[in-house]
Amino acid sequence: MLGKVFKAYDIRGVYPDPLNDRMGWQIGYGASAFLLDDAAKAGETTPMMKHIVVGRDMRKSSPALSAKLIEGINDQGGNVIDVGMVDTPFIYFAVNHLDCAGGIQTTASHNPPQYNGFKISKRSAKPVGETSGLGEIRKLAAMADPAVHGGKNGHGGRVEIRDLWDAYIAHVRTFLDLGGKKIKVVVDASNGMAGTMVPRVFGPKGSAVPGLEIIEMNFENTKGVFVHEPNPLLPAALVELRGAVLERQADLGICFDGDADRLVVIDERGHAVGCDLLSAWLAAWFLKRSPGAAVVYDLRSTKALEEDIRDAGGVPVRSRVGHVFLKASLSEKGGVFGGELSGHFYFRDNFNTDSGAIAMATVLTALAHSSKSMSKLIKPIARYSQSGELNFTIEDKDGAIAALKEKFGPRGRVDELDGVTIDCFQKDGWWCNVRKSNTEPLLRLNLEAKDDATMRRMVEAVSPLLGERSHH
């Protein structure tokens, strides 16, 4: 049963079937064994290296699941710092702030309310994925039996409840400086953890920040009801926010996902800003303050992002898709900032981790220090034509990729950092990336060209090789 809920980067499933309270205990036990051992192997002997930070989101099942998780950690011998109901990036902060062995957030991120799960981080809030510990945790959890190991081994850990909000707020606000300007922003919390985090960090309706006015939307997060799916990448999730930005004549809108580690920005004209375009704009902002630094980005991003990083004097670093890879690249390259198409934004000065709160603070700060509107700032970056991510159903994924390389590879550069990227931009004015789904017979195409006509023509040319177009 445990196999059903362990995914590539986290643990997730419908509660209480297949994910149930017993599994919560087993996962706590297995995660504690892994995290404490990982800290010990690194030679970490500080008292806090026997401690694991635990938090939870606002889902109705989160208190029960989190309690069983804590019980499992304690029964294995781990101590718990319980920080309560918080956004996921709060956990990354707390692990580093307290210098603990790791952290676990009870959350199902952007999934509907019947789901729940766990996001696990090790020392320094480094992510735990399938290849970096999650597989091991699954094995340890499967061998743990509450009837045998529960509370009977004589080395049970302790639980300490800690309120770290003041320290967290102070940290996030180091990224915020409106410079005396006035900004009006509509924030859609998606009935998720931003409904708790935004009023705490920025004050109710922005009242803690001079010049800031926040129009709050869908901040209620205790009833277990989502007005829309808490996923800002879905166009349907942005409809209400776009209307409110126009109606209230706001400078911008921000929509968070369920656990507030991702966001999408709406400009003052009600248009969604692609996260790669936002990354390009923010990269220039950070490079002004850290000249010559590396900026890491998702390899599906617009070519304009790479060009603009170079123009700003930075070093562009392409990364595989996924927070595990972005965080690792940012750390390895000593980068100042990273951005992903999914709406995750990563910061050197936030322990190389992502944060919705810091992304919001940075967007507000950069906008306040510009004399232009959001749409005018983004327009020069949006200079190429993008297909968006298109999905194709096909059983022989490898055969399709081989055919694509054979047909178009000779015209450009080919690399296989993540799926296959064929870059014919210099010769023919287009490039594409095709990645395989880990779990389904799907190929995902992202194609970009110098103009709309070339983009449409090349999507038509590439599509027949990839299978049947899916609206999945």
For each residue, the residues with C-beta under 8 A, 3 or more apart:
1: 4 5 18 23
2: 5 6 23 26 27 138 141 142
3: 6 138
4: 1 13 18
5: 1 2 11 12 13 18 19 23 117
6: 2 3 11 130 134 135 138
7: 10 11 12 130
8: 129 130 134 322 438
9: 127 129 130 134 322 323 324
10: 7 109 117 118 119 120 134
11: 5 6 7 19 27 117 118 119 120 134
12: 5 7 19 108 109 111 115 116 117
13: 4 5 18 19 115 116 117
14: 17 18 19 114 115
15: 19 20 59 61 65 114 115 116
16: 19 20 21 61
17: 14 20
18: 1 4 5 13 14 23
19: 5 11 12 13 14 15 16 23 24 65 115 116 117
20: 15 16 17 23 24
21: 16 24 25 64 65 68
22: 25 26 68 146
23: 1 2 5 18 19 20 26 27 141
24: 19 20 21 27 28 64 65 66 67 68 69 72
25: 21 22 28 29 68 69 71 72 75 144 146 150
26: 2 22 23 29 30 72 141 142 144 146
27: 2 11 23 24 30 31 69 72 118 137 141
28: 24 25 31 32 68 69 70 71 72 73 74 75 76 104
29: 25 26 32 33 72 73 75 76 140 141 144 149
30: 26 27 33 34 72 76 137 138 139 140 141 142 143 144
31: 27 28 34 35 52 69 72 73 102 104 118 120 137 140 141
32: 28 29 35 36 52 72 73 76 77 78 157
33: 29 30 36 37 76 140
34: 30 31 37 38 128 133 136 137 140
35: 31 32 38 39 52 78 101 102 120 122
36: 32 33 39 40 49 50 52 76 77 78 101
37: 33 34 40 41
38: 34 35 41 42 101 102 122 123 133
39: 35 36 42 44 49 50 101 102 122 123
40: 36 37 43 44 49
41: 37 38
42: 38 39 123
43: 40
44: 39 40 49 101 123
45: 49
46: 49 99
47: 50 51
48: 51 98 99 100 101
49: 36 39 40 44 45 46 99 100 101 123
50: 36 39 47 77 78 79 101 157
51: 47 48 78 79 80 81 98 100 101
52: 31 32 35 36 73 78 79 80 81 100 101 102 103 104
53: 80 81 83 91 94 95 98 100 102 103 104
54: 66 69 70 73 80 81 82 83 103 104 105 106
55: 66 82 83 84 85 86 88 90 91 94 103 104 105 106
56: 59 62 63 65 66 84 85 86 105 106 107
57: 62 85 87 88 105 106 107 108 192 193 258 259
58: 62 85 191 192 193 195 196 221 222
59: 15 56 62 106 107 108 113 115 116 224
60: 113 224
61: 15 16 64 65 116
62: 56 57 58 59 65 66 85 106 107 116
63: 56 66 67
64: 21 24 61 67 68
65: 15 19 21 24 56 61 62 68 69 106 116
66: 24 54 55 56 62 63 69 70 106
67: 24 63 64 70 71
68: 21 22 24 25 28 64 65 71 72
69: 24 25 27 28 31 54 65 66 72 73 104 106 118
70: 28 54 66 67 73 74 80 82 159
71: 25 28 67 68 74 75 150 151
72: 24 25 26 27 28 29 30 31 32 68 69 75 76 144 146
73: 28 29 31 32 52 54 69 70 76 78 79 80 104 157
74: 28 70 71 77 78 79 80 151 156 157 158 159
75: 25 28 29 71 72 146 149 150 151 153 156 157
76: 28 29 30 32 33 36 72 73 144 149 157
77: 32 36 50 74 153 155 156 157
78: 32 35 36 50 51 52 73 74 101 157
79: 50 51 52 73 74 157 158 159 160
80: 51 52 53 54 70 73 74 157 158 159 160
81: 51 52 53 54 94 98 100 160 162
82: 54 55 70 159 160 161 162
83: 53 54 55 86 90 91 94 162 163 164
84: 55 56 161 163
85: 55 56 57 58 62 193 196
86: 55 56 83 90 91 105 193 196 197
87: 57 90 193 194 196 197 259 260 261 356 357
88: 55 57 91 92 105 107 109 119 193 259 260 261
89: 92 93 260 261 350 353 354 355 356 357 358
90: 55 83 86 87 93 94 164 168 197
91: 53 55 83 86 88 94 95 103 104 105 119 121 125
92: 88 89 95 96 103 121 125 350 351 353 354 355
93: 89 90 96 97 125 164 167 168 171 350 351 355
94: 53 55 81 83 90 91 97 98 100 103 162 164 168
95: 53 91 92 98 99 100 102 103 121 123 124 125
96: 92 93 99 124 125 351
97: 93 94 164 167 168 171
98: 48 51 53 81 94 95 164
99: 46 48 49 95 96
100: 48 49 51 52 53 81 94 95 103 123
101: 35 36 38 39 44 48 49 50 51 52 78 122 123
102: 31 35 38 39 52 53 95 120 121 122 123 125 128
103: 52 53 54 55 91 92 94 95 100 120 121 125
104: 28 31 52 53 54 55 69 73 91 118 119 120 121
105: 54 55 56 57 86 88 91 118 119 259
106: 54 55 56 57 59 62 65 66 69 116 117 118
107: 56 57 59 62 88 116 117 118 119 193 258 259
108: 12 57 59 111 115 116 117 258
109: 10 12 88 117 119 230 257 258 259 261
110: 229 230 231 232 257 258 259 262
111: 12 108 115 117 230 258
112: 115 226 229
113: 59 60 224 225 226
114: 14 15
115: 12 13 14 15 19 59 108 111 112
116: 12 13 15 19 59 61 62 65 106 107 108
117: 5 10 11 12 13 19 106 107 108 109 111
118: 10 11 27 31 69 104 105 106 107
119: 10 11 88 91 104 105 107 109 259
120: 10 11 31 35 102 103 104 127 128 133 134 137
121: 91 92 95 102 103 104 125 126 127 128
122: 35 38 39 101 102 125 126 128 132 133
123: 38 39 42 44 49 95 100 101 102 126
124: 95 96 351
125: 91 92 93 95 96 102 103 121 122 351 353
126: 121 122 123 132 327 328
127: 9 120 121 132 323 324 327
128: 34 102 120 121 122 132 133 134 137
129: 8 9 132 133 134 322 324
130: 6 7 8 9 134 135
131: 134 135
132: 122 126 127 128 129 324
133: 34 38 120 122 128 129 136 137
134: 6 8 9 10 11 120 128 129 130 131 137 138
135: 6 130 131 138 139
136: 34 133 139 140
137: 27 30 31 34 120 128 133 134 140 141
138: 2 3 6 30 134 135 141 142
139: 30 135 136 142 143
140: 29 30 31 33 34 136 137 143 144
141: 2 23 26 27 29 30 31 137 138 144
142: 2 26 30 138 139
143: 30 139 140
144: 25 26 29 30 72 76 140 141 149
145: 148 149 150
146: 22 25 26 72 75 149 150
147: 150
148: 145 152
149: 29 75 76 144 145 146 152 153
150: 25 71 75 145 146 147
151: 71 74 75 156
152: 148 149
153: 75 77 149 156
154:
155: 77
156: 74 75 77 151 153
157: 32 50 73 74 75 76 77 78 79 80
158: 74 79 80
159: 70 74 79 80 82
160: 79 80 81 82
161: 82 84
162: 81 82 83 94
163: 83 84 166
164: 83 90 93 94 97 98 167 168
165: 168 169 200
166: 163 169 170
167: 93 97 164 170 171
168: 90 93 94 97 164 165 171 172 201
169: 165 166 172 173 200 201
170: 166 167 173 174
171: 93 97 167 168 174 350
172: 168 169 175 176 201 355 357 358 361
173: 169 170 176 201 361
174: 170 171 349
175: 172 347 349 358 361 362 365
176: 172 173 209 361 364 365
177: 365 368 369
178: 181 182 183 209 210 211 212 364 365 368
179: 365 368 369
180: 210 211
181: 178 211 368 369
182: 178 211 212 213
183: 178 211 212 213 251 252 364 367 368
184: 213 215 248 249 250 251
185: 206 212 213 214 215 250 251 252 253 254 364
186: 214 215 217 241 244 245 248 250 252 253 254 266
187: 194 198 214 215 216 217 219 253 254 255 256 360
188: 217 218 232 237 238 240 241 244 253 254 255 256
189: 192 193 194 195 198 216 217 218 219 221 256 260
190: 194 218 226 227 228 229 230 231 232 237 255 256 257 258
191: 58 195 218 219 220 221 223 225 226 227 230
192: 57 58 189 195 221 226 230 256 257 258 259 260
193: 57 58 85 86 87 88 107 189 196 197 221 256 258 259 260
194: 87 187 189 190 197 198 219 256 260 356
195: 58 189 191 192 198 199 218 219 220 221
196: 58 85 86 87 193 199 200 221
197: 86 87 90 193 194 200 201 260 356 357
198: 187 189 194 195 201 202 214 216 219 256 357 360
199: 195 196 202 203 204 205 216 219
200: 165 169 196 197
201: 168 169 172 173 197 198 208 357 361
202: 198 199 206 208 209 212 214 360
203: 199 206 207 208 209 212
204: 199 207 216
205: 199 213 214 215 216
206: 185 202 203 209 212 213 214
207: 203 204
208: 201 202 203
209: 176 178 202 203 206 212
210: 178 180
211: 178 180 181 182 183 368
212: 178 182 183 185 202 203 206 209 364
213: 182 183 184 185 205 206
214: 185 186 187 198 202 205 206
215: 184 185 186 187 205 244 248 250
216: 187 189 198 199 204 205 219
217: 186 187 188 189 240 241 244
218: 188 189 190 191 195 227 228 240
219: 187 189 191 194 195 198 199 216
220: 191 195 223 225
221: 58 189 191 192 193 195 196
222: 58
223: 191 220
224: 59 60 113
225: 113 191 220
226: 112 113 190 191 192 229 230 258
227: 190 191 218 240
228: 190 218 234 236 237 239 240
229: 110 112 190 226 234 236 237
230: 109 110 111 190 191 192 226 237 256 257 258
231: 110 190 234 237 257 258
232: 110 188 190 237 238 255 256 257 262 263 264 343
233: 237 264 342 343
234: 228 229 231 237 238
235: 238 239 272
236: 228 229 239
237: 188 190 228 229 230 231 232 233 234 255
238: 188 232 234 235 241 242 255 264 266 272
239: 228 235 236 242 243
240: 188 217 218 227 228 243 244
241: 186 188 217 238 244 245 253 255 266
242: 238 239 245 246 253 266 270 271 272
243: 239 240 246 247 270
244: 186 188 215 217 240 241 247 248 250 253
245: 186 241 242 248 250 252 253 266 267 268 270
246: 242 243 249 269 270
247: 243 244
248: 184 186 215 244 245
249: 184 246 268
250: 184 185 186 215 244 245 253 268
251: 183 184 185 268 367 373 374
252: 183 185 186 245 265 266 267 268 363 367 374
253: 185 186 187 188 241 242 244 245 250 265 266 270
254: 185 186 187 188 263 264 265 266 360 363
255: 187 188 190 232 237 238 241 263 264 266
256: 187 188 189 190 192 193 194 198 230 232 260 262 263 356
257: 109 110 190 192 230 231 232 260 261 262 263 343 356
258: 57 107 108 109 110 111 190 192 193 226 230 231
259: 57 87 88 105 107 109 110 119 192 193
260: 87 88 89 189 192 193 194 197 256 257 263 356 357
261: 87 88 89 109 257 344 354 355 356
262: 110 232 256 257 342 343 344 354 356
263: 232 254 255 256 257 260 343 345 356 359 360
264: 232 233 238 254 255 272 273 275 343
265: 252 253 254 272 273 278 363 374
266: 186 238 241 242 245 252 253 254 255 270 271 272 273
267: 245 252 270 271 273 373 374 375 378
268: 245 249 250 251 252 373 374 375
269: 246 375
270: 242 243 245 246 253 266 267
271: 242 266 267 375
272: 235 238 242 264 265 266
273: 264 265 266 267 277 278 374 378
274: 277 278 302 341 382 386
275: 264 278 279 339 340 341 342 343 345
276: 279 280 297 298 300 301 302 304 305 339 341
277: 273 274 280 281 302 304 305 378 381 382
278: 265 273 274 275 281 282 339 345 363 378
279: 275 276 282 283 295 297 301 305 337 338 339 340 345
280: 276 277 283 284 302 304 305 308 309 381
281: 277 278 284 285 366 377 378 381
282: 278 279 285 286 337 339 345 362 363 366
283: 279 280 286 287 295 297 305 308 309 312 314 337 339
284: 280 281 287 288 308 312
285: 281 282 288 289 362 365 366
286: 282 283 289 290 293 295 336 337
287: 283 284 290 291 292 293 295 309 312 313 314 336
288: 284 285 291 312
289: 285 286 336
290: 286 287 293 336 348
291: 287 288 313
292: 287 313 314 315
293: 286 287 290 314 315 334 335 336 337 348
294: 314 315 316 317 330 333 334 335 336
295: 279 283 286 287 309 314 315 316 317 335 336 337 338 339
296: 317 319 326 329 330 333 335 337 338 339 346
297: 276 279 283 301 305 306 309 316 317 318 319 338 339 340
298: 276 301 319 321 326 339 340 341 342
299: 318 319 320 321 417 418 421 433
300: 276 321 341 389 433 446
301: 276 279 297 298 305 306 339 341
302: 274 276 277 280 305 381 382 384 386 448
303: 306 307 384 425 431 448
304: 276 277 280 307 308 381 382 383 384
305: 276 277 279 280 283 297 301 302 308 309 316 339 381
306: 297 301 303 309 310 316 318
307: 303 304 310 311
308: 280 283 284 304 305 311 312 381
309: 280 283 287 295 297 305 306 312 314 315 316
310: 306 307 313 314 316
311: 307 308
312: 283 284 287 288 308 309
313: 287 291 292 310
314: 283 287 292 293 294 295 309 310 336
315: 292 293 294 295 309 333 335
316: 294 295 297 305 306 309 310
317: 294 295 296 297 329 333 335
318: 297 299 306 417
319: 296 297 298 299 325 326 329 338
320: 299 325 417 418
321: 298 299 300 325 340 341 418 435
322: 8 9 129 325 326
323: 9 127 326 327 340 344 346 354
324: 9 127 129 132 327 328
325: 319 320 321 322 328 329 418
326: 296 298 319 322 323 329 330 338 340 344 346 354
327: 126 127 323 324 330 331 338 346 352 353 354
328: 126 324 325 331 332
329: 296 317 319 325 326 332 333 335 338
330: 294 296 326 327 333 335 337 338 346 348 352
331: 327 328 334 352
332: 328 329
333: 294 296 315 317 329 330
334: 293 294 331 348
335: 293 294 295 296 315 317 329 330 338 348 352
336: 286 287 289 290 293 294 295 314 347 348
337: 279 282 283 286 293 295 296 330 345 346 347 348
338: 279 295 296 297 319 326 327 329 330 335 345 346 347
339: 275 276 278 279 282 283 295 296 297 298 301 305 344 345 346
340: 275 279 297 298 321 323 326 343 344 345 346
341: 274 275 276 298 300 301 321 389
342: 233 262 275 298
343: 232 233 257 262 263 264 275 340
344: 261 262 323 326 339 340 354
345: 263 275 278 279 282 337 338 339 340 354 355 358 359 362
346: 296 323 326 327 330 337 338 339 340 350 352 353 354
347: 175 336 337 338 350 352 353 354 355 358 362
348: 290 293 330 334 335 336 337 352
349: 174 175
350: 89 92 93 171 346 347 353 354 355 358
351: 92 93 96 124 125
352: 327 330 331 335 346 347 348
353: 89 92 125 327 346 347 350
354: 89 92 261 262 323 326 327 344 345 346 347 350 359
355: 89 92 93 172 261 345 347 350 358 359
356: 87 89 194 197 256 257 260 261 262 263 359 360
357: 87 89 172 197 198 201 260 360 361
358: 89 172 175 345 347 350 355 361 362
359: 263 345 354 355 356 362 363
360: 187 198 202 254 263 356 357 363 364
361: 172 173 175 176 201 357 358 364 365
362: 175 282 285 345 347 358 359 365 366
363: 252 254 265 278 282 359 360 366 367
364: 176 178 183 185 212 360 361 367 368
365: 175 176 177 178 179 285 361 362 368 369
366: 281 282 285 362 363 369 370
367: 183 251 252 363 364 370 374 377
368: 177 178 179 181 183 211 364 365
369: 177 179 181 365 366
370: 366 367 377
371:
372: 376 377
373: 251 267 268 376 377
374: 251 252 265 267 268 273 367 377 378
375: 267 268 269 271 378 379
376: 372 373 379
377: 281 367 370 372 373 374 381
378: 267 273 277 278 281 374 375 381 382
379: 375 376 382
380: 383
381: 277 280 281 302 304 305 308 377 378
382: 274 277 302 304 378 379
383: 304 380
384: 302 303 304 448 449 450 451
385: 448 449 450 451 452 454 455
386: 274 302 446 447 448 455
387: 390 445 446 447 448 455 459
388: 446
389: 300 341 444 445 446
390: 387 444 445 446 447 459 463 469
391: 437 442 443 444 445 469 470 471 472
392: 400 442 443 444 445 463 466 467 468 469 470
393: 441 442 467 468 470 472
394: 397 400 441 442 443 466 467 468
395: 441
396: 399 400
397: 394 400 401 436 441 442 443
398: 401 402
399: 396 402 403
400: 392 394 396 397 403 404 434 443 465 466 467
401: 397 398 404 405 419 420 434 436 443
402: 398 399 405 406
403: 399 400 406 407 465
404: 400 401 407 408 409 420 422 434 462 465 466
405: 401 402 408 409 414 420 422
406: 402 403 409
407: 403 404 465
408: 404 405 411 412 422 424 462
409: 404 405 406 412 414 422
410:
411: 408 422 424 427 428
412: 408 409 422 423 424 425 426 427 428 431
413: 421 422 423
414: 405 409 420 421 422 423
415: 420 421 423
416: 419 420 421
417: 299 318 320 421
418: 299 320 321 325 421 433 435
419: 401 416 433 434 435 436 444
420: 401 404 405 414 415 416 433 434
421: 299 413 414 415 416 417 418 431 432 433
422: 404 405 408 409 411 412 413 414 431 432 433
423: 412 413 414 415 426 431
424: 408 411 412 427 428 429 430 431
425: 303 412 428 429 430 431 450
426: 412 423
427: 411 412 424
428: 411 412 424 425 454
429: 424 425 449 450 451 454
430: 424 425 447 448 449 450 454 455 458
431: 303 412 421 422 423 424 425 447 448 449
432: 421 422 445 446 447 448 458 462
433: 299 300 418 419 420 421 422 445 446
434: 400 401 404 419 420 443 444 445 466
435: 321 418 419 443 444
436: 397 401 419 442 443 444
437: 391 440 441 442 443 444
438: 8
439:
440: 437 472
441: 393 394 395 397 437
442: 391 392 393 394 397 436 437 470 472
443: 391 392 394 397 400 401 434 435 436 437 466 467
444: 389 390 391 392 419 434 435 436 437
445: 387 389 390 391 392 432 433 434 459 462 463 466
446: 300 386 387 388 389 390 432 433
447: 386 387 390 430 431 432 455 458 459 462
448: 302 303 384 385 386 387 430 431 432 455
449: 384 385 429 430 431 452 454 455 458
450: 384 385 425 429 430 454
451: 384 385 429 454 455
452: 385 449 455 456
453: 456 457
454: 385 428 429 430 449 450 451 457 458
455: 385 386 387 430 447 448 449 451 452 458 459
456: 452 453 459 460
457: 453 454 460 461
458: 430 432 447 449 454 455 461 462
459: 387 390 445 447 455 456 462 463
460: 456 457 463
461: 457 458 464
462: 404 408 432 445 447 458 459 465 466
463: 390 392 445 459 460 466 469
464: 461
465: 400 403 404 407 462
466: 392 394 400 404 434 443 445 462 463
467: 392 393 394 400 443
468: 392 393 394
469: 390 391 392 463
470: 391 392 393 442
471: 391
472: 391 393 440 442
